[in-house]
Amino acid sequence: MKNGGHVTRDIDAFMPWWADDCEYYAFPSTLLASSAAAIRDRHIDRFKEPDLYGNLLTRIVVGNVVVDHETVQRNFPEGRGEVDVICTYQVENGKIAKAWFKMGEPRLHSPST
């Protein structure tokens, strides 16, 4: 998904990072998906958004835990905008075993005239 900190919108490049039995949470504890297949299903439509673009701002690694702060440009139902996201990943055997995502409030871009 990320190439130099940017979303590439390639679902097949995104999926190898996830363990088959990974758990995907909305922070702090709402389980949204409990397998790589379910995570793929959640992301297929998102990866088709024409303006999807992620920018990695900060990464912190402590042991097997990685915390990323990203700004992600999206095509929201209300229009094009961006959102801050904190992603926390627990890595086991080189794959993401658990992930937690804390989304900020979307900021819509002004329509161009």
Phi and psi in radians as a Rosetta constraint file:
Dihedral C 1 N 2 CA 2 C 2 CIRCULARHARMONIC -1.814 0.35
Dihedral N 2 CA 2 C 2 N 3 CIRCULARHARMONIC 2.400 0.35
Dihedral C 2 N 3 CA 3 C 3 CIRCULARHARMONIC -2.332 0.35
Dihedral N 3 CA 3 C 3 N 4 CIRCULARHARMONIC 1.747 0.35
Dihedral C 3 N 4 CA 4 C 4 CIRCULARHARMONIC 1.164 0.35
Dihedral N 4 CA 4 C 4 N 5 CIRCULARHARMONIC 0.496 0.35
Dihedral C 4 N 5 CA 5 C 5 CIRCULARHARMONIC 1.624 0.35
Dihedral N 5 CA 5 C 5 N 6 CIRCULARHARMONIC 0.067 0.35
Dihedral C 5 N 6 CA 6 C 6 CIRCULARHARMONIC -2.050 0.35
Dihedral N 6 CA 6 C 6 N 7 CIRCULARHARMONIC 2.501 0.35
Dihedral C 6 N 7 CA 7 C 7 CIRCULARHARMONIC -1.229 0.35
Dihedral N 7 CA 7 C 7 N 8 CIRCULARHARMONIC 2.313 0.35
Dihedral C 7 N 8 CA 8 C 8 CIRCULARHARMONIC -1.748 0.35
Dihedral N 8 CA 8 C 8 N 9 CIRCULARHARMONIC -0.079 0.35
Dihedral C 8 N 9 CA 9 C 9 CIRCULARHARMONIC 1.036 0.35
Dihedral N 9 CA 9 C 9 N 10 CIRCULARHARMONIC 0.553 0.35
Dihedral C 9 N 10 CA 10 C 10 CIRCULARHARMONIC -1.978 0.35
Dihedral N 10 CA 10 C 10 N 11 CIRCULARHARMONIC 1.752 0.35
Dihedral C 10 N 11 CA 11 C 11 CIRCULARHARMONIC -1.072 0.35
Dihedral N 11 CA 11 C 11 N 12 CIRCULARHARMONIC -0.609 0.35
Dihedral C 11 N 12 CA 12 C 12 CIRCULARHARMONIC -1.221 0.35
Dihedral N 12 CA 12 C 12 N 13 CIRCULARHARMONIC -0.530 0.35
Dihedral C 12 N 13 CA 13 C 13 CIRCULARHARMONIC -1.356 0.35
Dihedral N 13 CA 13 C 13 N 14 CIRCULARHARMONIC -0.459 0.35
Dihedral C 13 N 14 CA 14 C 14 CIRCULARHARMONIC -1.314 0.35
Dihedral N 14 CA 14 C 14 N 15 CIRCULARHARMONIC -0.630 0.35
Dihedral C 14 N 15 CA 15 C 15 CIRCULARHARMONIC -1.277 0.35
Dihedral N 15 CA 15 C 15 N 16 CIRCULARHARMONIC -0.564 0.35
Dihedral C 15 N 16 CA 16 C 16 CIRCULARHARMONIC -1.072 0.35
Dihedral N 16 CA 16 C 16 N 17 CIRCULARHARMONIC -0.291 0.35
Dihedral C 16 N 17 CA 17 C 17 CIRCULARHARMONIC -1.318 0.35
Dihedral N 17 CA 17 C 17 N 18 CIRCULARHARMONIC -0.274 0.35
Dihedral C 17 N 18 CA 18 C 18 CIRCULARHARMONIC -1.733 0.35
Dihedral N 18 CA 18 C 18 N 19 CIRCULARHARMONIC 2.322 0.35
Dihedral C 18 N 19 CA 19 C 19 CIRCULARHARMONIC -1.170 0.35
Dihedral N 19 CA 19 C 19 N 20 CIRCULARHARMONIC 2.624 0.35
Dihedral C 19 N 20 CA 20 C 20 CIRCULARHARMONIC -0.992 0.35
Dihedral N 20 CA 20 C 20 N 21 CIRCULARHARMONIC -0.622 0.35
Dihedral C 20 N 21 CA 21 C 21 CIRCULARHARMONIC -1.869 0.35
Dihedral N 21 CA 21 C 21 N 22 CIRCULARHARMONIC 0.499 0.35
Dihedral C 21 N 22 CA 22 C 22 CIRCULARHARMONIC -1.132 0.35
Dihedral N 22 CA 22 C 22 N 23 CIRCULARHARMONIC 2.791 0.35
Dihedral C 22 N 23 CA 23 C 23 CIRCULARHARMONIC -2.104 0.35
Dihedral N 23 CA 23 C 23 N 24 CIRCULARHARMONIC 2.361 0.35
Dihedral C 23 N 24 CA 24 C 24 CIRCULARHARMONIC -2.167 0.35
Dihedral N 24 CA 24 C 24 N 25 CIRCULARHARMONIC 2.050 0.35
Dihedral C 24 N 25 CA 25 C 25 CIRCULARHARMONIC -2.090 0.35
Dihedral N 25 CA 25 C 25 N 26 CIRCULARHARMONIC 2.539 0.35
Dihedral C 25 N 26 CA 26 C 26 CIRCULARHARMONIC -1.431 0.35
Dihedral N 26 CA 26 C 26 N 27 CIRCULARHARMONIC 2.262 0.35
Dihedral C 26 N 27 CA 27 C 27 CIRCULARHARMONIC -1.032 0.35
Dihedral N 27 CA 27 C 27 N 28 CIRCULARHARMONIC 2.363 0.35
Dihedral C 27 N 28 CA 28 C 28 CIRCULARHARMONIC -1.668 0.35
Dihedral N 28 CA 28 C 28 N 29 CIRCULARHARMONIC -0.436 0.35
Dihedral C 28 N 29 CA 29 C 29 CIRCULARHARMONIC -2.617 0.35
Dihedral N 29 CA 29 C 29 N 30 CIRCULARHARMONIC 0.405 0.35
Dihedral C 29 N 30 CA 30 C 30 CIRCULARHARMONIC -1.579 0.35
Dihedral N 30 CA 30 C 30 N 31 CIRCULARHARMONIC 1.885 0.35
Dihedral C 30 N 31 CA 31 C 31 CIRCULARHARMONIC -1.244 0.35
Dihedral N 31 CA 31 C 31 N 32 CIRCULARHARMONIC 2.114 0.35
Dihedral C 31 N 32 CA 32 C 32 CIRCULARHARMONIC -1.809 0.35
Dihedral N 32 CA 32 C 32 N 33 CIRCULARHARMONIC -0.466 0.35
Dihedral C 32 N 33 CA 33 C 33 CIRCULARHARMONIC -2.742 0.35
Dihedral N 33 CA 33 C 33 N 34 CIRCULARHARMONIC 2.528 0.35
Dihedral C 33 N 34 CA 34 C 34 CIRCULARHARMONIC -2.237 0.35
Dihedral N 34 CA 34 C 34 N 35 CIRCULARHARMONIC 0.519 0.35
Dihedral C 34 N 35 CA 35 C 35 CIRCULARHARMONIC -2.883 0.35
Dihedral N 35 CA 35 C 35 N 36 CIRCULARHARMONIC 2.803 0.35
Dihedral C 35 N 36 CA 36 C 36 CIRCULARHARMONIC -1.078 0.35
Dihedral N 36 CA 36 C 36 N 37 CIRCULARHARMONIC -0.671 0.35
Dihedral C 36 N 37 CA 37 C 37 CIRCULARHARMONIC -1.069 0.35
Dihedral N 37 CA 37 C 37 N 38 CIRCULARHARMONIC -0.720 0.35
Dihedral C 37 N 38 CA 38 C 38 CIRCULARHARMONIC -1.188 0.35
Dihedral N 38 CA 38 C 38 N 39 CIRCULARHARMONIC -0.637 0.35
Dihedral C 38 N 39 CA 39 C 39 CIRCULARHARMONIC -1.148 0.35
Dihedral N 39 CA 39 C 39 N 40 CIRCULARHARMONIC -0.744 0.35
Dihedral C 39 N 40 CA 40 C 40 CIRCULARHARMONIC -0.995 0.35
Dihedral N 40 CA 40 C 40 N 41 CIRCULARHARMONIC -0.843 0.35
Dihedral C 40 N 41 CA 41 C 41 CIRCULARHARMONIC -1.015 0.35
Dihedral N 41 CA 41 C 41 N 42 CIRCULARHARMONIC -0.689 0.35
Dihedral C 41 N 42 CA 42 C 42 CIRCULARHARMONIC -1.144 0.35
Dihedral N 42 CA 42 C 42 N 43 CIRCULARHARMONIC -0.490 0.35
Dihedral C 42 N 43 CA 43 C 43 CIRCULARHARMONIC -1.766 0.35
Dihedral N 43 CA 43 C 43 N 44 CIRCULARHARMONIC -0.241 0.35
Dihedral C 43 N 44 CA 44 C 44 CIRCULARHARMONIC -0.987 0.35
Dihedral N 44 CA 44 C 44 N 45 CIRCULARHARMONIC -0.898 0.35
Dihedral C 44 N 45 CA 45 C 45 CIRCULARHARMONIC -1.166 0.35
Dihedral N 45 CA 45 C 45 N 46 CIRCULARHARMONIC -0.687 0.35
Dihedral C 45 N 46 CA 46 C 46 CIRCULARHARMONIC -1.049 0.35
Dihedral N 46 CA 46 C 46 N 47 CIRCULARHARMONIC -0.707 0.35
Dihedral C 46 N 47 CA 47 C 47 CIRCULARHARMONIC -1.217 0.35
Dihedral N 47 CA 47 C 47 N 48 CIRCULARHARMONIC -0.223 0.35
Dihedral C 47 N 48 CA 48 C 48 CIRCULARHARMONIC -1.517 0.35
Dihedral N 48 CA 48 C 48 N 49 CIRCULARHARMONIC -0.148 0.35
Dihedral C 48 N 49 CA 49 C 49 CIRCULARHARMONIC -1.072 0.35
Dihedral N 49 CA 49 C 49 N 50 CIRCULARHARMONIC 2.233 0.35
Dihedral C 49 N 50 CA 50 C 50 CIRCULARHARMONIC -1.161 0.35
Dihedral N 50 CA 50 C 50 N 51 CIRCULARHARMONIC -0.458 0.35
Dihedral C 50 N 51 CA 51 C 51 CIRCULARHARMONIC -1.832 0.35
Dihedral N 51 CA 51 C 51 N 52 CIRCULARHARMONIC 0.171 0.35
Dihedral C 51 N 52 CA 52 C 52 CIRCULARHARMONIC -1.050 0.35
Dihedral N 52 CA 52 C 52 N 53 CIRCULARHARMONIC 2.210 0.35
Dihedral C 52 N 53 CA 53 C 53 CIRCULARHARMONIC -2.752 0.35
Dihedral N 53 CA 53 C 53 N 54 CIRCULARHARMONIC 2.169 0.35
Dihedral C 53 N 54 CA 54 C 54 CIRCULARHARMONIC -1.960 0.35
Dihedral N 54 CA 54 C 54 N 55 CIRCULARHARMONIC 2.443 0.35
Dihedral C 54 N 55 CA 55 C 55 CIRCULARHARMONIC -2.169 0.35
Dihedral N 55 CA 55 C 55 N 56 CIRCULARHARMONIC 1.981 0.35
Dihedral C 55 N 56 CA 56 C 56 CIRCULARHARMONIC -1.316 0.35
Dihedral N 56 CA 56 C 56 N 57 CIRCULARHARMONIC 2.053 0.35
Dihedral C 56 N 57 CA 57 C 57 CIRCULARHARMONIC -1.607 0.35
Dihedral N 57 CA 57 C 57 N 58 CIRCULARHARMONIC -0.748 0.35
Dihedral C 57 N 58 CA 58 C 58 CIRCULARHARMONIC -2.588 0.35
Dihedral N 58 CA 58 C 58 N 59 CIRCULARHARMONIC 2.480 0.35
Dihedral C 58 N 59 CA 59 C 59 CIRCULARHARMONIC -2.296 0.35
Dihedral N 59 CA 59 C 59 N 60 CIRCULARHARMONIC 2.335 0.35
Dihedral C 59 N 60 CA 60 C 60 CIRCULARHARMONIC -2.168 0.35
Dihedral N 60 CA 60 C 60 N 61 CIRCULARHARMONIC 2.304 0.35
Dihedral C 60 N 61 CA 61 C 61 CIRCULARHARMONIC -2.168 0.35
Dihedral N 61 CA 61 C 61 N 62 CIRCULARHARMONIC 2.159 0.35
Dihedral C 61 N 62 CA 62 C 62 CIRCULARHARMONIC -2.304 0.35
Dihedral N 62 CA 62 C 62 N 63 CIRCULARHARMONIC 1.902 0.35
Dihedral C 62 N 63 CA 63 C 63 CIRCULARHARMONIC 1.058 0.35
Dihedral N 63 CA 63 C 63 N 64 CIRCULARHARMONIC -2.189 0.35
Dihedral C 63 N 64 CA 64 C 64 CIRCULARHARMONIC -1.709 0.35
Dihedral N 64 CA 64 C 64 N 65 CIRCULARHARMONIC 0.310 0.35
Dihedral C 64 N 65 CA 65 C 65 CIRCULARHARMONIC -1.994 0.35
Dihedral N 65 CA 65 C 65 N 66 CIRCULARHARMONIC 2.273 0.35
Dihedral C 65 N 66 CA 66 C 66 CIRCULARHARMONIC -2.087 0.35
Dihedral N 66 CA 66 C 66 N 67 CIRCULARHARMONIC 2.289 0.35
Dihedral C 66 N 67 CA 67 C 67 CIRCULARHARMONIC -2.114 0.35
Dihedral N 67 CA 67 C 67 N 68 CIRCULARHARMONIC 2.111 0.35
Dihedral C 67 N 68 CA 68 C 68 CIRCULARHARMONIC -1.956 0.35
Dihedral N 68 CA 68 C 68 N 69 CIRCULARHARMONIC 2.466 0.35
Dihedral C 68 N 69 CA 69 C 69 CIRCULARHARMONIC -1.963 0.35
Dihedral N 69 CA 69 C 69 N 70 CIRCULARHARMONIC 2.082 0.35
Dihedral C 69 N 70 CA 70 C 70 CIRCULARHARMONIC -2.208 0.35
Dihedral N 70 CA 70 C 70 N 71 CIRCULARHARMONIC 2.691 0.35
Dihedral C 70 N 71 CA 71 C 71 CIRCULARHARMONIC -1.965 0.35
Dihedral N 71 CA 71 C 71 N 72 CIRCULARHARMONIC 2.195 0.35
Dihedral C 71 N 72 CA 72 C 72 CIRCULARHARMONIC -2.069 0.35
Dihedral N 72 CA 72 C 72 N 73 CIRCULARHARMONIC 2.179 0.35
Dihedral C 72 N 73 CA 73 C 73 CIRCULARHARMONIC -1.499 0.35
Dihedral N 73 CA 73 C 73 N 74 CIRCULARHARMONIC 2.330 0.35
Dihedral C 73 N 74 CA 74 C 74 CIRCULARHARMONIC -2.383 0.35
Dihedral N 74 CA 74 C 74 N 75 CIRCULARHARMONIC 2.895 0.35
Dihedral C 74 N 75 CA 75 C 75 CIRCULARHARMONIC -1.830 0.35
Dihedral N 75 CA 75 C 75 N 76 CIRCULARHARMONIC 1.597 0.35
Dihedral C 75 N 76 CA 76 C 76 CIRCULARHARMONIC -1.368 0.35
Dihedral N 76 CA 76 C 76 N 77 CIRCULARHARMONIC 2.793 0.35
Dihedral C 76 N 77 CA 77 C 77 CIRCULARHARMONIC -0.968 0.35
Dihedral N 77 CA 77 C 77 N 78 CIRCULARHARMONIC -0.536 0.35
Dihedral C 77 N 78 CA 78 C 78 CIRCULARHARMONIC -1.448 0.35
Dihedral N 78 CA 78 C 78 N 79 CIRCULARHARMONIC -0.191 0.35
Dihedral C 78 N 79 CA 79 C 79 CIRCULARHARMONIC 2.388 0.35
Dihedral N 79 CA 79 C 79 N 80 CIRCULARHARMONIC 3.137 0.35
Dihedral C 79 N 80 CA 80 C 80 CIRCULARHARMONIC -1.262 0.35
Dihedral N 80 CA 80 C 80 N 81 CIRCULARHARMONIC 2.416 0.35
Dihedral C 80 N 81 CA 81 C 81 CIRCULARHARMONIC -2.920 0.35
Dihedral N 81 CA 81 C 81 N 82 CIRCULARHARMONIC -2.889 0.35
Dihedral C 81 N 82 CA 82 C 82 CIRCULARHARMONIC -2.467 0.35
Dihedral N 82 CA 82 C 82 N 83 CIRCULARHARMONIC 2.812 0.35
Dihedral C 82 N 83 CA 83 C 83 CIRCULARHARMONIC -2.547 0.35
Dihedral N 83 CA 83 C 83 N 84 CIRCULARHARMONIC 2.469 0.35
Dihedral C 83 N 84 CA 84 C 84 CIRCULARHARMONIC -1.463 0.35
Dihedral N 84 CA 84 C 84 N 85 CIRCULARHARMONIC 2.449 0.35
Dihedral C 84 N 85 CA 85 C 85 CIRCULARHARMONIC -2.371 0.35
Dihedral N 85 CA 85 C 85 N 86 CIRCULARHARMONIC 2.367 0.35
Dihedral C 85 N 86 CA 86 C 86 CIRCULARHARMONIC -1.872 0.35
Dihedral N 86 CA 86 C 86 N 87 CIRCULARHARMONIC 2.129 0.35
Dihedral C 86 N 87 CA 87 C 87 CIRCULARHARMONIC -1.973 0.35
Dihedral N 87 CA 87 C 87 N 88 CIRCULARHARMONIC 2.199 0.35
Dihedral C 87 N 88 CA 88 C 88 CIRCULARHARMONIC -2.057 0.35
Dihedral N 88 CA 88 C 88 N 89 CIRCULARHARMONIC 2.172 0.35
Dihedral C 88 N 89 CA 89 C 89 CIRCULARHARMONIC -2.079 0.35
Dihedral N 89 CA 89 C 89 N 90 CIRCULARHARMONIC 2.318 0.35
Dihedral C 89 N 90 CA 90 C 90 CIRCULARHARMONIC -1.795 0.35
Dihedral N 90 CA 90 C 90 N 91 CIRCULARHARMONIC 2.075 0.35
Dihedral C 90 N 91 CA 91 C 91 CIRCULARHARMONIC -1.823 0.35
Dihedral N 91 CA 91 C 91 N 92 CIRCULARHARMONIC 2.280 0.35
Dihedral C 91 N 92 CA 92 C 92 CIRCULARHARMONIC -2.302 0.35
Dihedral N 92 CA 92 C 92 N 93 CIRCULARHARMONIC 2.256 0.35
Dihedral C 92 N 93 CA 93 C 93 CIRCULARHARMONIC 0.928 0.35
Dihedral N 93 CA 93 C 93 N 94 CIRCULARHARMONIC 0.672 0.35
Dihedral C 93 N 94 CA 94 C 94 CIRCULARHARMONIC 1.365 0.35
Dihedral N 94 CA 94 C 94 N 95 CIRCULARHARMONIC 0.101 0.35
Dihedral C 94 N 95 CA 95 C 95 CIRCULARHARMONIC -2.238 0.35
Dihedral N 95 CA 95 C 95 N 96 CIRCULARHARMONIC 2.727 0.35
Dihedral C 95 N 96 CA 96 C 96 CIRCULARHARMONIC -1.303 0.35
Dihedral N 96 CA 96 C 96 N 97 CIRCULARHARMONIC 2.065 0.35
Dihedral C 96 N 97 CA 97 C 97 CIRCULARHARMONIC -1.606 0.35
Dihedral N 97 CA 97 C 97 N 98 CIRCULARHARMONIC -0.649 0.35
Dihedral C 97 N 98 CA 98 C 98 CIRCULARHARMONIC -2.507 0.35
Dihedral N 98 CA 98 C 98 N 99 CIRCULARHARMONIC 2.574 0.35
Dihedral C 98 N 99 CA 99 C 99 CIRCULARHARMONIC -2.507 0.35
Dihedral N 99 CA 99 C 99 N 100 CIRCULARHARMONIC 2.485 0.35
Dihedral C 99 N 100 CA 100 C 100 CIRCULARHARMONIC -2.206 0.35
Dihedral N 100 CA 100 C 100 N 101 CIRCULARHARMONIC 2.381 0.35
Dihedral C 100 N 101 CA 101 C 101 CIRCULARHARMONIC -2.215 0.35
Dihedral N 101 CA 101 C 101 N 102 CIRCULARHARMONIC 2.195 0.35
Dihedral C 101 N 102 CA 102 C 102 CIRCULARHARMONIC -1.980 0.35
Dihedral N 102 CA 102 C 102 N 103 CIRCULARHARMONIC 1.982 0.35
Dihedral C 102 N 103 CA 103 C 103 CIRCULARHARMONIC -1.661 0.35
Dihedral N 103 CA 103 C 103 N 104 CIRCULARHARMONIC 2.444 0.35
Dihedral C 103 N 104 CA 104 C 104 CIRCULARHARMONIC -1.458 0.35
Dihedral N 104 CA 104 C 104 N 105 CIRCULARHARMONIC -2.977 0.35
Dihedral C 104 N 105 CA 105 C 105 CIRCULARHARMONIC -1.436 0.35
Dihedral N 105 CA 105 C 105 N 106 CIRCULARHARMONIC 2.299 0.35
Dihedral C 105 N 106 CA 106 C 106 CIRCULARHARMONIC -1.053 0.35
Dihedral N 106 CA 106 C 106 N 107 CIRCULARHARMONIC 2.499 0.35
Dihedral C 106 N 107 CA 107 C 107 CIRCULARHARMONIC -2.008 0.35
Dihedral N 107 CA 107 C 107 N 108 CIRCULARHARMONIC 1.942 0.35
Dihedral C 107 N 108 CA 108 C 108 CIRCULARHARMONIC -1.341 0.35
Dihedral N 108 CA 108 C 108 N 109 CIRCULARHARMONIC 2.463 0.35
Dihedral C 108 N 109 CA 109 C 109 CIRCULARHARMONIC -1.388 0.35
Dihedral N 109 CA 109 C 109 N 110 CIRCULARHARMONIC 2.562 0.35
Dihedral C 109 N 110 CA 110 C 110 CIRCULARHARMONIC -1.160 0.35
Dihedral N 110 CA 110 C 110 N 111 CIRCULARHARMONIC 2.414 0.35
Dihedral C 110 N 111 CA 111 C 111 CIRCULARHARMONIC -1.113 0.35
Dihedral N 111 CA 111 C 111 N 112 CIRCULARHARMONIC 2.473 0.35
Dihedral C 111 N 112 CA 112 C 112 CIRCULARHARMONIC -1.366 0.35
Dihedral N 112 CA 112 C 112 N 113 CIRCULARHARMONIC 2.544 0.35
